[in-house]
Amino acid sequence: MSETIQENKFVELNYKVLDAKTGQVLSTVEFPISYVHGADQVLATQVTDQLYGRSAGDVIEVPIDGNMIFGPRDENLVFTDYIENVPEEYREVGLKILMENEKGESKAFIVTRMNDKTLTIDGNNPLCGRDLIFKLEILTVRDATEAEIEAGTRVIDGPDVEIAPESMVPIDKFSK
C-alpha cells in the first residue's frame, strides 16, 4: 500500500502552471520541489489542500484564480517610454529589471513590449489576473525525518558553505 500525503509527510513533486483558457504552459519547475506537508507552505494553500490524501504517481489539476495568489492586476505598475530613453542593455522582451523607488524599496519589472519607438515594462506578476491550472505530478511520499519536519523540507548532510560578503554582486549589477 502506498503512502498518502498528510501532515508530516515528505512530498516531492513536479508542477506546471497553465493558462486555463488556452492551455499554454506559463511556468514550470526545472527540478522537482520537495516539502514537508503541514510544516512548510511552499505552494499556495489552495494547491496543498488538494494534495492531501494523494499518493506518488498521482497527477492532479487544480484550478486557481491568479488574483487570489498574485493579487489583482495594477495598471499603475505598467510604464511605456520612448526607446531612446531606455539604455540599450534593457531593450529585450522578457528581460527582468530590478528597480528601486525613492524609499529604497526594490521591485522586479519585466520588459513586455518593444517596437521601433517605445518600450513597455510591467511590475505585475505575469500570472495575476488569469485563470490558472496547477498541474502537479506527485513523485514521492514518505515519512519525514525529525530534521525535515523542523526545516520544512529535505535536509542534506554536507559541508556548510559560507559566502564571503566581498564576493557578492551588488543588486544593481543584475540585468536579468
N, C-alpha and C positions, 0 to 999 in steps of 0.2 A: 504494500500500500504506500503510495507516495505521500509526502508531507504536504500540508496545505499552509498557505500564508495566514499567519495570525500573529499576535503580539510576540515579540522577541524571537522571531524567525528571521534568519539571514536570507535576503532575497537578492537575486541577480537577474537583470533583465535588459533587453534592448527595447527601444521605442522610436517611433516616428510620429511627427505631428503632420496631419494632413488638413488641407482646406476642405471643409465638409461639402462645399458647393461643387468644387472642381475635381477633388480627389488628388490634387497636386501635393507632392511632398514638400512641406515648408521647412522642416527641420528634422534632423535625425541624429542619434548619438553615434559617435565614431567607434567607441568601445562600450561594452556593457557597463551599466551602472549597478552599484550594489548599495544596499542599506539594510538596517535592521528595522523591521516593521514595528511601528509604535514607538521607536526610540529616536528616529530621525525623520524629519519632514523634507526629504529630498524632492519629492513630487507634490503637486497640488493635492489637497485633501480629497477633492472630487475624484482624483485618479486612484489614490491609495485606498479609498473606501471600496472601489470596485475590484481591487486586487485581493481583498480579504476572502479567504476560503478557496482561492485558486491554487493550482499546482504547477510544477515545472512541466513545460510542454504546452501549456495553455497559451492561446493568443486571443487577446480581447481588444475590443474597440470601445473607447469611452468618449462620447460626445461632450464637448466643453464649449461654453461661451467664452471666447477670448477676453471679453471685457471683465469677466469675473476674476481671471487670473492676472491679466496685464493692465487692467483699467481701461476706461474708455479712451478713444482717440481724441487727442487735443491738437486742434489745428494751429494753436499758438506755438507749437513746437516744430512747425514747418516753415522753413525760410528759403526764399529764392533770391539770388543775387546775379548781377551781370558776371559772366565768366571771367572777364578781365580783372575783376576784384578778388578772384579766388586764386591762391597760389597754385602753380602747375601741379605740385605733388598731391593735391586734393581733387584733381579732376578725373575721377574714376568712379563709375556707378558701382555701388556695393561697398565702397571704402568706408570703414568706420573711423570717425574722427572724435577724439575726446576734447570737449570744450569746457571752459571754466567761466562761471559768471563772476560778477563783481564781488560776490561774497566768498569766492574761492571754492564754490561747490562745483564738482565735475559732473558732466553728463555726456553720454555717448550719443552721437548723431550718425546717421548713415546717408551717404550720397545716394539719392533715389532717382534723380533725373538729371540729364545734361543734354544740351544741344549746342549749336554754334554760338548762341547768345547768352544763355542762362544756365545756372546750376542750382539744384534744389537739394537741401539736406532736411532730414526728418529725425526728430528726437523721440518719436513714439516707438514703442516696441513693435516690430513688424507683425506680431501676432495679435495685437489688440484690435478690437472691432470686427473680428472674424469669428465665424462658427468653425470650430476645430474638431478634429477627431484624433485622440491619442491612441495609436495602435501599439500595444505592448505585447512582447513575446517573453514569457517567463522562462528563464534558463535554469535557475537553481532555487530550491527552497530547502533549508536545513535549520537545525537548531543553531542559534547564535552563541558564541562563546561569551563569557562574562565581559571580557575586554571589548568585544564587538558591541555588546549591549551598551556599555559605558560610552564608547566612541560613536555609536550610531551607525557604524559601517565596518567594513573589513579592516582588520588590524594586521599589518605585515611586520614581522620582526626583521630588523635590519639596522644598519648604521644610521645614527642621527646625522643629518646634514644641516650645517649652518651656513647661511649665505652672508658673506661679508657685506656691510652696507655700501662700501665703495664699489662693489660690483653690480649694484642695482642701477637700472636705467631710469632717469627721471621720466615721469609720466608724459611730459610734453614731447619726448623724443619718439613716441609711438605714433605711427601714421595709420596703422591698421588695427 
